[in-house]
């Protein structure tokens, strides 16, 4: 029978009791993602039964007619705390580069000493094995050079990060962020170029790679990305760096993009699928 959309759910709602009742009633259903909004679809023959289950749950757990801004903010923080904190750190890095540039050397991948007329960059060995400044492995990911840099990265982080944080245990999602960030920074450092680089774009490509693989392995509709995002990612990786360097002389840290992407693809391949929450449904890829 054809599937029919029954309702949508606000972020932060607990859906497990609903799924239990629908399973008990033998209702065939799917939870689909529509630009971040969870939609409940049921087969046409069980539409009335599913509606009755919803009515019963509303009577047991009445919801307020309107949530305050504080309640909405708390719901978002409960659902996507790591993604939100990551975006906040990205903005903190932007404000640091914009208003406290003298602090930048404390967060670069290798230790940098500022002299009157030039910068002196320490080696990898000096930074990590002698001075033990291990935080530098990840901190460049939060440095952003310009408002558009941080805005685009934040939008991409929100689009991709919240999907993975919704279906993965938070500890595993945090490992993914750190692994892709470190890998992106390491690859960018070993390629020729400036010792000062930064941005969440390496992490974002890592999340993109992880989503692409995990969706193929699990068919989770939460991880289903619009085809346009795949095209945009390819353009950003291959075409955009060339255009920016030729037209406005902006160097793009493409090594970080490639390093993050490889780390994300590897993560998606190696992660056991049991760690991806399926909510008892699968996306139909016809």
C-alpha positions in Angstrom: 0.0 0.0 0.0 1.2 3.6 -0.6 2.8 5.5 2.3 1.0 8.6 3.5 2.4 11.4 5.6 0.6 11.6 9.0 2.4 14.3 10.9 5.7 16.1 11.7 7.7 16.4 15.0 9.5 19.3 16.5 13.2 18.9 17.4 13.8 17.2 20.8 10.6 15.2 21.0 10.9 11.7 22.4 9.6 9.3 19.8 10.4 5.9 21.3 6.9 5.4 23.0 5.3 6.2 19.7 7.4 3.6 17.8 6.6 1.0 20.5 2.9 1.5 20.1 3.0 1.5 16.4 4.9 -1.8 16.4 2.4 -3.3 18.9 -0.4 -2.3 16.5 1.4 -3.9 13.5 1.5 -0.5 11.7 4.0 -0.2 8.9 5.7 3.2 9.2 8.7 5.2 8.2 10.3 8.3 9.8 11.7 10.5 7.0 13.8 13.6 7.2 12.6 16.7 5.5 15.2 19.4 5.8 15.8 18.6 9.5 12.1 18.0 10.3 11.1 14.4 11.2 8.0 13.3 9.3 6.0 10.2 10.2 4.7 8.2 7.1 2.4 5.2 7.5 0.8 2.9 4.9 -2.6 3.9 3.8 -4.3 0.8 5.3 -3.2 1.6 8.8 -3.7 5.4 8.7 -6.6 5.3 11.2 -4.8 3.0 13.6 -1.7 5.2 13.6 -3.8 8.3 14.2 -5.5 6.6 17.2 -2.0 5.8 18.7 -1.0 9.5 18.3 -4.2 10.7 20.0 -3.7 8.3 22.9 -0.1 9.4 23.5 -1.2 13.1 23.4 -3.8 12.4 26.1 -1.2 10.7 28.3 1.5 13.3 27.6 -0.1 16.6 26.7 2.2 19.1 25.0 2.2 22.8 25.7 0.5 24.8 22.9 3.6 27.0 22.4 7.2 26.7 23.5 9.1 29.7 24.8 12.3 30.7 23.2 14.2 29.4 26.3 12.4 26.0 26.0 13.2 25.8 22.3 16.9 26.6 23.0 17.0 23.9 25.7 15.5 21.4 23.3 18.1 22.2 20.6 20.9 21.9 23.2 19.6 18.6 24.5 19.4 17.2 21.0 22.5 18.6 19.3 24.9 19.8 22.1 28.2 18.8 20.3 27.2 20.4 17.0 26.1 23.6 18.6 29.3 23.8 20.8 31.4 23.2 17.7 29.8 26.0 15.8 30.2 28.3 18.8 33.9 27.5 19.0 34.1 28.3 15.3 32.7 31.7 15.9 35.0 32.2 18.9 37.9 31.5 16.5 36.5 34.1 14.1 36.3 36.8 16.8 39.9 35.8 17.9 41.3 36.3 14.4 39.3 39.5 13.9 39.8 41.3 17.2 42.8 39.6 18.9 45.1 38.6 16.0 48.0 38.6 18.5 46.5 35.5 20.0 46.6 33.5 16.8 50.1 32.0 17.3 48.7 30.2 20.4 46.3 28.1 18.3 48.2 27.4 15.1 49.2 23.8 14.2 52.9 24.4 15.0 54.2 27.0 17.4 54.8 30.4 15.7 57.0 33.2 17.1 56.3 36.7 15.8 59.2 39.0 15.2 59.1 42.6 13.9 59.4 41.8 10.2 58.7 38.0 9.9 57.2 34.9 11.5 59.3 31.9 12.6 57.5 28.6 12.6 58.6 25.7 14.9 58.9 22.2 13.5 56.4 19.4 14.2 58.9 17.7 16.5 59.6 20.9 18.4 55.9 21.7 18.9 54.7 18.3 20.0 57.6 16.2 21.2 59.6 18.9 22.9 57.0 21.5 24.0 54.1 19.0 24.2 51.5 21.5 22.9 49.1 18.8 21.8 46.0 21.0 21.7 47.4 22.4 18.4 46.4 19.2 16.7 42.7 20.4 16.7 42.6 24.1 17.4 43.3 25.3 13.8 39.9 23.9 12.9 38.3 26.7 14.9 40.2 29.5 13.5 38.2 31.4 10.8 39.5 34.2 8.7 36.5 36.3 7.6 32.8 36.4 8.3 31.9 34.4 5.1 34.4 31.8 6.1 32.7 31.1 9.5 29.1 31.5 8.2 29.5 29.0 5.4 31.3 26.5 7.6 28.7 26.9 10.4 25.8 26.4 8.0 27.5 23.2 6.6 28.3 22.0 10.2 24.6 22.4 11.2 23.3 20.6 8.1 25.7 17.6 8.4 26.6 17.5 12.1 23.0 17.4 13.4 22.2 14.4 11.2 25.1 12.4 12.6 24.7 13.5 16.1 21.0 12.4 15.9 21.8 8.8 14.9 25.2 8.2 16.5 26.1 7.9 20.3 27.6 11.2 21.3 30.9 9.7 22.3 31.3 8.3 18.8 30.2 11.5 17.1 32.8 13.4 19.2 35.5 10.9 18.2 34.5 11.5 14.5 34.8 15.3 14.9 38.2 15.0 16.6 39.6 12.4 14.1 38.5 14.3 11.0 39.8 17.6 12.5 43.2 16.2 13.4 43.6 14.4 10.1 42.6 17.5 8.1 45.2 19.6 10.0 48.0 17.1 9.7 47.5 16.7 5.9 47.4 20.4 5.4 50.5 21.0 7.5 52.6 18.5 5.5 51.6 20.1 2.2 53.5 23.2 0.9 51.9 26.5 2.0 51.4 28.8 4.9 52.0 27.7 8.4 48.8 29.6 9.4 45.6 27.9 8.3 42.3 27.1 9.8 38.6 26.5 9.5 36.0 23.7 10.0 35.9 22.8 6.4 38.1 19.8 6.8 35.8 18.5 9.5 32.8 19.2 7.3 34.3 17.2 4.4 34.9 14.4 7.0 31.3 14.5 8.1 30.2 14.5 4.5 32.3 11.4 3.8 31.0 9.6 6.8 27.4 10.3 5.9 27.8 9.2 2.3 29.2 5.8 3.4 26.9 5.2 6.4 23.8 6.0 4.3 24.9 3.4 1.8 25.4 0.9 4.6 22.3 1.6 6.7 19.7 3.3 4.4 18.9 5.6 7.4 16.7 8.4 6.0 18.2 10.9 8.5 21.5 10.5 6.6 19.9 10.9 3.1 21.4 14.1 1.6 20.0 16.0 -1.4 21.9 15.3 -4.6 22.7 19.0 -4.8 24.9 18.7 -1.8 27.0 16.1 -3.5 27.4 18.4 -6.4 28.3 21.3 -4.2 30.9 19.2 -2.3 32.6 18.2 -5.5 32.6 21.8 -6.8 34.0 23.0 -3.4 36.7 20.4 -3.5 37.8 20.6 -7.2 36.6 23.8 -8.8 36.3 26.5 -6.1 39.9 26.4 -5.0 41.1 27.1 -8.5 38.6 29.9 -9.1 39.5 31.7 -5.8 43.2 31.5 -6.3 43.0 32.7 -9.9 40.5 35.5 -9.4 41.1 36.9 -5.9 44.4 35.3 -4.9 42.8 33.4 -1.9 44.6 30.2 -1.1 42.2 27.4 -0.1 43.5 24.8 2.3 42.5 21.9 0.1 44.8 19.5 1.9 42.6 19.8 4.9 39.5 19.1 2.8 41.1 15.9 1.4 42.5 14.8 4.7 39.1 15.3 6.4 37.2 13.5 3.6 39.5 10.5 3.7 39.2 10.3 7.5 35.4 10.5 7.2 35.2 7.8 4.5 37.3 5.5 6.6 35.2 6.2 9.7 32.0 5.3 7.8 33.6 2.1 6.5 35.0 0.9 9.8 32.2 1.9 12.2 29.9 -1.1 13.0 26.4 -0.4 11.8 24.9 -1.3 15.1 26.1 2.1 16.4 23.8 3.9 13.9 20.3 4.3 15.4 17.7 3.1 12.9 14.5 3.8 14.9 13.1 0.6 13.5 12.8 1.9 10.0 14.7 2.2 6.8 14.6 4.6 3.9 13.2 3.2 0.6 15.7 3.9 -2.1 13.7 3.2 -5.3 
